[in-house]
């Protein structure tokens, strides 16, 4: 037998054996489950679009750029989601900026710094925050937090007023977008912490030991071995928290003063979110009001979908270049 024949026989693929019934059933079930998720998402989008189509056709204002809302009438309804979409993204962004660094720090402390008993208790307490109903957070926010934050807002205006976000007069009630963002940050904190903690636990021990063997301190080990490995999980946890922040209803509705304006100033009253607006308006909606609120829900669905898909794309690209 020549060398060419030997190479050809060695490179030939092995004969395929008959697949077992269990493997076939499991593979088809997994494939069907993945397709079912896509069908559910498409069905939700189609339902929202179908139910809101009449109101979108009857709307006399630009749905995406207008800030007025007068949909509870059959004659010349006018409504737009510009202010609501802006408030939704602003509140969620504040919550994410405040909660993500704190969640990462808590997760690192639980995994790498705290004694085992303290870490177990602290982890249990953080997980318990996720079980508290949102209405409780709303009551805490409107009954206590907004009152305590008023003097803090005055100090922020005094010393940070040169930053555009803190310009303008300070709200006398404390019911501002900053207050809503802080409450949302507390609500999404356990989600991001739990995801980050699980990812940090899965960092290979060989990576950590190699960093320490090179003479690195514990923080240098975390910076060189733990954080790069856990970055996709941190981003995934942040996106899960962002999804809850975007769709949170009761807590935001109880804290914010209803107003359909676009205001980038965090210490003033006047913004509103889509989810809170739906909760406040839906029981009294008449005429095209219900379908208009469903149209607003379609925008919220699209925002959440786009943000999560964008985050997954970023994670995938970082994996390709790493």
PLY file of the C-alpha trace (Angstrom):
ply
format ascii 1.0
element vertex 322
property float x
property float y
property float z
element edge 321
property int vertex1
property int vertex2
end_header
0.00 0.00 0.00
1.40 3.37 -1.01
1.72 6.44 1.19
-1.17 8.10 -0.65
-3.43 5.12 0.02
-2.47 5.15 3.69
-3.21 8.86 4.01
-6.56 8.46 2.26
-7.62 5.59 4.49
-6.53 7.46 7.60
-8.45 10.60 6.61
-11.63 8.73 5.69
-14.48 9.46 8.11
-15.62 6.60 10.28
-18.84 4.92 9.24
-21.91 6.45 10.80
-23.69 4.16 13.15
-27.42 4.08 13.69
-28.55 6.77 16.10
-30.42 5.64 19.15
-34.06 6.57 19.55
-33.39 8.51 22.73
-30.77 10.70 21.02
-33.12 11.46 18.15
-35.98 12.33 20.48
-33.79 14.56 22.64
-32.28 16.37 19.62
-35.70 17.04 18.09
-37.11 18.15 21.44
-34.26 20.60 21.97
-34.64 21.91 18.41
-38.39 22.30 18.87
-37.91 24.15 22.16
-35.58 26.63 20.51
-38.04 27.22 17.68
-40.89 27.56 20.18
-39.14 30.51 21.84
-38.92 32.27 18.49
-42.58 31.54 17.76
-43.63 32.91 21.15
-41.69 36.14 20.57
-43.16 36.50 17.10
-46.64 35.76 18.44
-46.35 38.41 21.15
-45.18 41.00 18.62
-47.95 40.07 16.19
-50.61 40.26 18.92
-49.47 43.69 20.06
-49.32 45.00 16.50
-52.74 43.57 15.56
-54.48 44.88 18.67
-53.02 48.37 18.28
-53.38 48.73 14.50
-56.73 50.61 14.60
-55.42 53.20 17.02
-52.23 53.68 15.03
-54.27 54.38 11.89
-56.58 56.80 13.72
-53.75 58.65 15.49
-53.53 62.29 14.41
-50.09 62.86 15.95
-46.76 61.27 15.18
-46.59 58.14 17.32
-42.81 58.15 17.70
-42.08 61.88 18.08
-45.17 63.36 19.78
-45.39 63.78 23.55
-49.13 64.44 23.96
-51.54 61.70 25.00
-55.29 62.02 24.34
-56.46 58.60 23.21
-59.65 58.16 25.24
-61.83 59.52 22.46
-63.17 58.32 19.12
-62.71 61.69 17.45
-59.20 62.75 16.49
-57.13 60.80 19.04
-53.57 62.02 19.44
-50.86 60.17 21.28
-47.12 59.63 21.09
-44.51 57.69 23.03
-41.50 59.97 22.65
-41.58 61.16 26.27
-42.47 57.70 27.58
-39.68 55.97 25.64
-37.17 58.59 26.79
-38.20 58.18 30.43
-38.07 54.40 30.19
-34.54 54.34 28.80
-33.35 57.06 31.21
-34.65 55.29 34.34
-33.23 51.94 33.24
-29.86 53.52 32.42
-29.62 55.16 35.84
-30.46 51.86 37.51
-27.90 49.96 35.46
-25.12 52.49 36.08
-25.74 52.42 39.83
-26.36 48.69 40.28
-23.75 47.04 38.04
-20.53 48.19 39.81
-22.09 47.52 43.22
-23.27 44.06 42.15
-19.81 43.15 40.83
-18.21 44.31 44.08
-20.66 42.30 46.19
-20.13 39.20 44.06
-16.33 39.49 44.31
-16.54 39.97 48.07
-18.77 36.92 48.49
-16.59 34.67 46.33
-13.02 35.81 47.08
-12.90 37.91 50.22
-15.62 37.05 52.76
-15.27 34.12 55.18
-17.43 31.17 54.21
-20.10 31.72 56.86
-20.42 35.42 56.16
-20.46 34.76 52.42
-23.32 32.26 52.81
-25.40 34.69 54.89
-24.67 37.62 52.59
-25.52 35.58 49.51
-28.81 34.53 51.08
-29.69 38.15 51.94
-28.91 39.35 48.42
-31.03 36.57 46.92
-33.84 37.49 49.30
-34.02 40.97 47.79
-35.24 39.41 44.55
-38.25 37.91 46.37
-39.57 41.24 47.67
-42.61 42.40 45.64
-42.14 45.55 43.58
-45.00 47.31 45.37
-42.97 47.08 48.61
-40.07 48.83 46.91
-42.50 51.46 45.67
-43.88 52.07 49.16
-40.36 52.31 50.54
-39.40 54.72 47.80
-42.38 57.06 48.06
-42.74 56.88 51.84
-39.11 57.12 52.91
-36.50 57.41 50.19
-37.79 60.49 48.36
-37.98 62.40 51.65
-34.45 61.49 52.65
-33.05 62.30 49.23
-34.29 65.90 49.10
-31.34 67.37 51.08
-28.98 65.15 49.07
-30.39 66.55 45.85
-29.81 70.09 47.10
-26.17 69.28 47.80
-25.83 67.67 44.38
-27.28 70.79 42.81
-24.89 72.98 44.82
-21.69 71.07 44.06
-22.53 69.26 40.81
-24.75 71.84 39.18
-22.10 72.45 36.52
-22.91 68.99 35.11
-25.84 69.29 32.64
-27.72 66.35 34.19
-27.98 68.18 37.53
-28.97 71.59 36.21
-32.27 73.32 36.83
-34.34 73.72 39.99
-34.47 70.79 42.39
-37.82 69.08 42.88
-39.47 69.93 46.19
-41.12 66.49 46.42
-38.11 64.29 45.64
-40.21 62.32 43.14
-37.68 62.52 40.36
-36.17 60.23 37.78
-33.10 59.92 40.00
-35.24 58.53 42.83
-36.90 56.07 40.48
-33.50 54.99 39.16
-32.20 54.36 42.68
-35.20 52.18 43.54
-34.81 50.27 40.28
-31.11 49.82 41.03
-31.98 48.15 44.35
-34.48 45.92 42.56
-32.07 44.67 39.88
-29.10 44.38 42.23
-29.76 40.74 43.26
-30.14 39.64 39.63
-26.78 41.01 38.52
-25.10 39.88 41.74
-26.36 36.31 41.41
-25.22 36.01 37.79
-21.82 37.54 38.52
-21.32 35.34 41.57
-22.07 32.17 39.61
-19.65 33.17 36.86
-16.88 34.03 39.34
-17.31 30.62 40.96
-16.69 28.97 37.58
-13.34 30.63 36.89
-10.83 27.75 36.48
-8.66 27.34 39.53
-5.61 26.93 37.30
-6.09 30.49 36.00
-6.27 31.91 39.51
-3.29 29.92 40.74
-1.24 30.93 37.71
-1.88 34.62 38.39
-0.91 34.21 42.04
2.15 32.15 41.12
3.40 35.04 39.00
3.51 37.15 42.15
0.21 38.95 41.73
-1.85 40.12 44.66
-5.42 38.97 45.14
-6.76 42.06 43.36
-4.31 41.57 40.49
-5.45 37.96 40.23
-9.05 39.13 40.04
-8.22 41.79 37.45
-6.15 39.47 35.23
-7.96 36.14 35.59
-11.43 36.56 37.07
-12.90 39.65 35.43
-11.88 38.79 31.83
-13.26 35.28 32.23
-16.51 36.50 33.81
-17.15 39.45 31.48
-19.78 37.66 29.34
-21.65 36.55 32.46
-21.54 40.05 33.91
-22.96 41.47 30.70
-25.65 38.78 30.67
-26.64 39.55 34.26
-26.70 43.27 33.51
-29.03 42.64 30.56
-31.36 40.56 32.73
-31.44 43.39 35.25
-32.00 45.90 32.49
-34.97 43.89 31.26
-36.59 44.14 34.66
-35.78 47.83 34.95
-37.34 48.56 31.55
-40.56 46.73 32.40
-40.97 47.68 36.06
-44.42 49.15 36.72
-45.63 49.64 40.27
-42.49 51.01 41.92
-41.97 53.62 39.21
-45.66 54.51 39.03
-45.74 55.17 42.78
-42.61 57.33 42.79
-42.77 59.46 39.65
-45.18 62.34 39.22
-47.12 61.63 35.99
-46.00 64.06 33.31
-45.39 63.54 29.60
-42.35 65.72 29.02
-38.81 65.03 27.90
-36.45 66.30 30.58
-32.81 65.17 30.84
-32.45 66.80 34.29
-32.34 64.06 36.92
-33.29 66.25 39.90
-36.53 67.59 38.43
-39.99 66.05 38.28
-41.58 65.46 34.94
-40.68 62.14 33.29
-42.65 58.92 33.00
-42.01 55.39 31.73
-44.06 53.27 29.35
-44.80 50.52 31.85
-45.87 52.95 34.57
-48.04 54.91 32.13
-49.82 51.73 31.04
-50.50 50.79 34.65
-51.88 54.24 35.47
-53.96 54.73 32.33
-55.27 51.25 31.50
-58.17 50.99 34.03
-59.68 54.28 32.81
-58.88 53.94 29.11
-61.80 54.25 26.68
-62.13 54.67 22.94
-58.78 54.11 21.32
-57.08 54.35 24.70
-56.67 50.60 25.25
-55.19 49.91 21.83
-52.98 53.00 22.17
-51.56 51.60 25.40
-51.02 48.27 23.65
-49.10 50.17 20.97
-46.95 51.68 23.73
-46.39 48.15 25.02
-45.22 47.17 21.54
-42.58 49.91 21.72
-41.46 48.65 25.14
-41.25 45.12 23.73
-39.13 46.38 20.84
-36.80 48.37 23.13
-36.19 45.36 25.37
-35.64 43.05 22.41
-33.21 45.39 20.67
-31.20 46.04 23.85
-30.82 42.35 24.67
-29.95 41.37 21.11
-27.38 44.16 20.99
-25.81 42.97 24.24
-25.58 39.40 22.97
-23.99 40.63 19.74
-21.39 42.57 21.73
-20.58 39.51 23.85
-20.26 37.34 20.75
-17.94 39.84 19.07
-15.74 40.10 22.16
-15.41 36.31 22.22
-14.31 36.34 18.58
-11.55 38.90 19.19
-10.40 37.50 22.55
0 1
1 2
2 3
3 4
4 5
5 6
6 7
7 8
8 9
9 10
10 11
11 12
12 13
13 14
14 15
15 16
16 17
17 18
18 19
19 20
20 21
21 22
22 23
23 24
24 25
25 26
26 27
27 28
28 29
29 30
30 31
31 32
32 33
33 34
34 35
35 36
36 37
37 38
38 39
39 40
40 41
41 42
42 43
43 44
44 45
45 46
46 47
47 48
48 49
49 50
50 51
51 52
52 53
53 54
54 55
55 56
56 57
57 58
58 59
59 60
60 61
61 62
62 63
63 64
64 65
65 66
66 67
67 68
68 69
69 70
70 71
71 72
72 73
73 74
74 75
75 76
76 77
77 78
78 79
79 80
80 81
81 82
82 83
83 84
84 85
85 86
86 87
87 88
88 89
89 90
90 91
91 92
92 93
93 94
94 95
95 96
96 97
97 98
98 99
99 100
100 101
101 102
102 103
103 104
104 105
105 106
106 107
107 108
108 109
109 110
110 111
111 112
112 113
113 114
114 115
115 116
116 117
117 118
118 119
119 120
120 121
121 122
122 123
123 124
124 125
125 126
126 127
127 128
128 129
129 130
130 131
131 132
132 133
133 134
134 135
135 136
136 137
137 138
138 139
139 140
140 141
141 142
142 143
143 144
144 145
145 146
146 147
147 148
148 149
149 150
150 151
151 152
152 153
153 154
154 155
155 156
156 157
157 158
158 159
159 160
160 161
161 162
162 163
163 164
164 165
165 166
166 167
167 168
168 169
169 170
170 171
171 172
172 173
173 174
174 175
175 176
176 177
177 178
178 179
179 180
180 181
181 182
182 183
183 184
184 185
185 186
186 187
187 188
188 189
189 190
190 191
191 192
192 193
193 194
194 195
195 196
196 197
197 198
198 199
199 200
200 201
201 202
202 203
203 204
204 205
205 206
206 207
207 208
208 209
209 210
210 211
211 212
212 213
213 214
214 215
215 216
216 217
217 218
218 219
219 220
220 221
221 222
222 223
223 224
224 225
225 226
226 227
227 228
228 229
229 230
230 231
231 232
232 233
233 234
234 235
235 236
236 237
237 238
238 239
239 240
240 241
241 242
242 243
243 244
244 245
245 246
246 247
247 248
248 249
249 250
250 251
251 252
252 253
253 254
254 255
255 256
256 257
257 258
258 259
259 260
260 261
261 262
262 263
263 264
264 265
265 266
266 267
267 268
268 269
269 270
270 271
271 272
272 273
273 274
274 275
275 276
276 277
277 278
278 279
279 280
280 281
281 282
282 283
283 284
284 285
285 286
286 287
287 288
288 289
289 290
290 291
291 292
292 293
293 294
294 295
295 296
296 297
297 298
298 299
299 300
300 301
301 302
302 303
303 304
304 305
305 306
306 307
307 308
308 309
309 310
310 311
311 312
312 313
313 314
314 315
315 316
316 317
317 318
318 319
319 320
320 321
